[in-house]
């Protein structure tokens, strides 16, 4: 069975080809290409990263991802201990600490970093951490980790915003 998702990627870079080699390490779901189902969120990411680092401009890419049965996908519908442990492993060990082609789930964003840090350092337990994270409006992310999954991702259009 095939599933199609419309995704958005916010960036400070102008590109036509997606590369997994550009990913930063120690991200929520590991090294990968990160997108969201929420255009407004991608817009916010693009503006924030441009403000912080400069770059070519403020870009939001609209993409289509075709998910087939051949791909291994992990879905986190909500904050959970399993999600928290994955974020902890990827943020502390780096690389990719799972065997999935694609991971979809909540974002541990700038508003939640301190709480996640308290969990990683052992100050908070998993249940307390998840309850504290629920206070924040949780957004979503879809991360692509393998060339097989990346080959099913196509840029549909690119929007450029004024800085």
C-alpha positions as CSV (number, residue, x, y, z in Angstrom):
1,X,0.0,0.0,0.0
2,X,1.2,3.5,-0.9
3,X,0.8,6.6,1.2
4,X,1.5,10.1,0.0
5,X,2.4,13.0,2.3
6,X,2.8,16.7,1.5
7,X,5.7,17.9,3.6
8,X,7.5,21.3,4.1
9,X,11.1,22.1,4.8
10,X,12.3,25.5,6.0
11,X,15.8,26.5,5.1
12,X,18.3,29.3,4.8
13,X,19.8,27.6,1.7
14,X,18.6,27.7,-1.9
15,X,18.9,24.1,-3.4
16,X,17.4,21.9,-6.0
17,X,18.8,18.6,-4.9
18,X,18.3,17.1,-1.4
19,X,21.3,15.6,0.3
20,X,21.5,13.6,3.5
21,X,25.1,14.7,3.9
22,X,24.0,18.3,4.9
23,X,22.3,17.1,8.0
24,X,23.5,18.1,11.4
25,X,24.3,15.5,14.1
26,X,22.6,14.9,17.4
27,X,19.0,15.7,16.2
28,X,15.8,14.2,17.7
29,X,15.6,11.2,15.3
30,X,19.3,11.2,14.2
31,X,21.1,12.4,11.2
32,X,18.6,12.9,8.4
33,X,16.6,15.4,6.3
34,X,13.9,17.0,8.4
35,X,10.5,18.1,7.3
36,X,7.1,18.8,8.7
37,X,3.5,18.5,7.6
38,X,2.9,22.1,8.8
39,X,3.8,24.8,6.4
40,X,3.6,27.5,9.1
41,X,6.2,25.5,11.2
42,X,8.6,25.2,8.2
43,X,8.2,29.0,7.7
44,X,9.1,29.6,11.3
45,X,12.1,27.2,11.0
46,X,13.4,29.0,7.9
47,X,13.1,32.5,9.5
48,X,14.8,31.3,12.7
49,X,17.7,29.6,10.9
50,X,18.2,32.6,8.6
51,X,18.2,35.0,11.5
52,X,20.7,32.9,13.4
53,X,23.1,31.9,10.6
54,X,22.4,34.1,7.5
55,X,22.5,32.2,4.2
56,X,21.0,32.5,0.8
57,X,17.6,33.7,2.1
58,X,14.4,32.4,3.7
59,X,13.1,29.4,1.8
60,X,10.2,27.0,2.3
61,X,10.1,23.9,0.1
62,X,6.9,22.0,-0.5
63,X,7.6,18.3,-1.1
64,X,5.8,15.0,-1.7
65,X,6.9,11.9,0.0
66,X,5.7,8.5,-1.3
67,X,5.8,5.9,1.5
68,X,5.7,2.3,0.3
69,X,5.7,-1.0,2.1
70,X,9.4,-1.4,1.2
71,X,10.2,1.4,3.6
72,X,10.6,1.0,7.3
73,X,8.6,3.8,9.1
74,X,8.3,4.6,12.8
75,X,5.3,6.7,13.8
76,X,5.1,8.5,17.1
77,X,1.5,9.7,17.4
78,X,2.2,11.6,20.7
79,X,4.8,12.2,23.3
80,X,5.7,8.9,24.9
81,X,8.5,7.2,26.8
82,X,9.6,5.4,23.6
83,X,9.8,8.8,21.8
84,X,11.7,10.3,24.7
85,X,14.2,7.5,24.8
86,X,14.8,7.8,21.0
87,X,15.4,11.5,21.3
88,X,17.7,10.9,24.2
89,X,19.8,8.3,22.3
90,X,20.1,10.4,19.1
91,X,20.9,13.6,20.9
92,X,23.6,12.1,23.2
93,X,25.2,9.4,21.0
94,X,24.8,11.1,17.6
95,X,24.5,9.4,14.2
96,X,21.3,7.4,13.8
97,X,20.3,5.3,16.8
98,X,17.6,3.3,15.0
99,X,17.0,1.3,11.8
100,X,14.1,3.2,10.2
101,X,14.1,4.8,6.8
102,X,11.6,7.5,8.0
103,X,10.5,8.7,11.5
104,X,7.5,10.8,12.1
105,X,6.6,12.3,15.5
106,X,6.7,15.3,17.9
107,X,9.4,17.9,17.8
108,X,11.7,18.5,20.8
109,X,12.1,22.2,20.0
110,X,13.9,25.2,21.6
111,X,11.0,25.5,24.1
112,X,11.5,21.9,25.2
113,X,15.3,21.6,25.1
114,X,15.8,22.4,28.8
115,X,13.2,19.8,29.9
116,X,14.8,17.2,27.6
117,X,18.2,18.1,29.1
118,X,16.9,17.5,32.6
119,X,15.8,14.0,31.5
120,X,19.1,13.2,29.8
121,X,21.1,14.3,32.9
122,X,18.8,12.2,35.2
123,X,17.2,15.1,37.0
124,X,13.7,14.2,35.7
125,X,12.2,10.8,35.1
126,X,10.4,9.9,31.9
127,X,6.8,10.4,33.2
128,X,7.6,13.9,34.7
129,X,9.4,14.9,31.5
130,X,6.5,13.9,29.3
131,X,4.0,15.8,31.5
132,X,6.2,18.9,31.4
133,X,6.5,18.6,27.6
134,X,2.7,18.4,27.2
135,X,2.5,22.0,28.5
136,X,4.1,23.2,25.3
137,X,2.3,23.2,22.0
138,X,4.0,20.2,20.3
139,X,4.5,20.3,16.6
140,X,5.6,17.5,14.2
141,X,8.5,16.4,12.2
142,X,9.1,13.8,9.5
143,X,12.7,12.8,9.1
144,X,14.2,10.9,6.2
145,X,17.3,8.8,7.0
146,X,18.2,6.6,4.0
147,X,18.8,7.0,0.3
148,X,15.9,4.6,-0.3
149,X,13.4,6.9,1.5
150,X,15.1,10.0,0.0
151,X,14.5,8.6,-3.5
152,X,10.7,8.8,-2.8
153,X,10.9,12.5,-1.8
154,X,10.3,15.1,-4.6
155,X,10.4,18.9,-4.4
156,X,7.1,20.3,-5.8
157,X,7.8,24.0,-5.3
158,X,10.0,26.5,-3.5
159,X,8.8,29.7,-1.8
160,X,11.2,32.5,-1.0
161,X,10.4,35.0,1.7
162,X,11.9,38.5,2.3
163,X,14.3,38.6,5.3
